[in-house]
Amino acid sequence: MAKWYVLQVTTDREIEIKNRIEKQGYKVLVPLVEKIIRQKGKWKRQIDIIFRGYIFVKLDYKWSDYYSLCKCPGVIRLLGGGKNPIPLTDEEIMTVRRIDMLRSASLVEFDNEGKLIPLNGILKEFKDQLISYKRRQRRAVIELTIAKNKTPVTVSFIEKQKQLYAEG
């Protein structure tokens, strides 16, 4: 039965490597997320790879797969090595897919003490895994378990604006 595995690849070449591996007939996932960045004094939205340097490949593992994948330019290694690669659990791959589907920056608000309250998106879905946030930079870090390792993941958020006047 086919399972999902993690390939470590050259950073910033994930999409190129994904396309090469897909041409070999494998199903490949490179989760993307919307980042909010400040550039030249203005906030800008940008789509970025969430797990930089890693791609996810679905296969019914055989040694021939290992050699086929590892000879692809830009592939560094299969996590766990060729003898005992680590397949993702169903829960882990569901987490990766949910992040990819909830791609947009989360809408949040802050309470009177400055505590972040997620209203939608990735941060609401994974609010129990929130480990830190920086309000000014519009960034939050959640901790996910991927391939049996705790992995910090940085995501962006948009702060909901409070009404400055009473409606009447």
N, C-alpha and C positions, 0 to 999 in steps of 0.2 A: 504494500500500500504506500502511495506517495506521501511524503511528509515534507515540511518546510525546514530548510537549513539556512544558516547565515554564512555568507561569503564576505570576507574582509577584502576590500578592493582599494585601489588608489583613490584618495580623496579628490573630489572635484571631477571625477571621471565616471561617476556612478551611472548616469543615464547612458553614456556611450557604451559602457560595459554591459548594462542591462540589455541594450539593443543587440549587441553581439551574441549574448547568451540566448536571447529569445530566438535568434536566427538558427540556433542549434536545436530548437524545439522545446526548450524548457520554459516553464511559467515563472516569471520573475516579478518581484514587487520592490519598488523603491518608494517608500512613503514620503509624501510631501506635506508641507505645512506653510501657512501664510505667516510671514514675519512682518512686524511693523518696525521699520528702521528710520532713523533720523538722518537725512542727507541734505546738506546745504541749507540747514535751518528748517526743513520741512519734513513732516512725517510722511512716509511712503510705504505702500504695501508691496511685498515681494514674496514670491513662492520660493521655498528653499527645501533642501533635503533634510529630513529630521534626524536620520541616523547617518551622519557623514562618515564615509569610509566603509559602509556596510550595505549589502543588498540581500534580499531574501529570495531563495530559489526553491521551487517545489519539485521534488523528484523521488523516484523509487530507487534509493541509493544502491549503487554498485561501484566497484573499483573503476570501471570504465567511465562513470560519471565524474569521479574525482579527477582523473587524468584529463578528461575533456574540458572540465571547468578550469582546472589549474593551468592549463596551457593557454588559456585565453588571456591576451595582453591586458594587464591591469589587475588581474586577480592575484591577490597575495596568498590567501589560504582559506580553507574551509574550517570554520570554528570546530574545534575538537580533533582536527587532523583527519587523515585519510582512513585510518583504522577504525576510529571511534568518533565519527562526527556527531555533534549534538543536535538532534532534531528539536524543533520548537514544540512545546506542548500546544494542545488545541487552544488553551486559554491565552498563551503568549501570542499566537498568530492572530487570534481574535482581537487582542489589544492593539497589535500593529495595524490591522485592517481598520479598526474603529478610529484610530488616530488619523489614518489616511482619509477616511470618509468625513471626519470632522475637521477638515483641513483649515477652515477659516479661523482667524484670531477670535478668542473668546471675549464676550462682553462681560464686564465685571463692574461692581461698585464697591465702595469702601464704607465701612461703618464709622461711627464717631471716633473710635480708637485707631482707625487706620487699617483695620483688618480687611483683607480681600474677601469679597463675597462673589463667587462665580455665578453668572446668570445663565450662561449657555456654553456650548462648545466643549473643547477638550478639557478645560479647567473644571467645568461642572461635572463632566463624565468621570474625571479622575481626581476629584477634590480631596479624597482621602490620601492620595499620594503626593499632594502638594507639600514641598519641603521649604521653599523660599520664594520671595518675589521682590522685585524692585519697581516700585510705583513709577518713579521718574523715567526709567528706561522702558517701561511697559513690557517687562519680562517676568516670567514665572518659571520655576523649575519643579517638575514632577519627577518622581522616581518610579521607574517601571522595571519589572523583572523580565529580561529577554535572554534566552539561552542560559537560564539559571543564574544570571548575573544581574545585580541591581544596577540599573543604568539611569543616570540623570538626563532628563530631556528638557531643553529650554523651549518654551513656547511664548508667543506674544499675546497681549490682551489689549482691549480697547475699553477705556473707562467710560461708563454711562454718565452723561452730564446731568447734573441736578438742575431742577427748575429754579430759577432765581427770583421768580415772582409767583404769587398765588393766582390761580385761574379764577375767574369770576364771571 
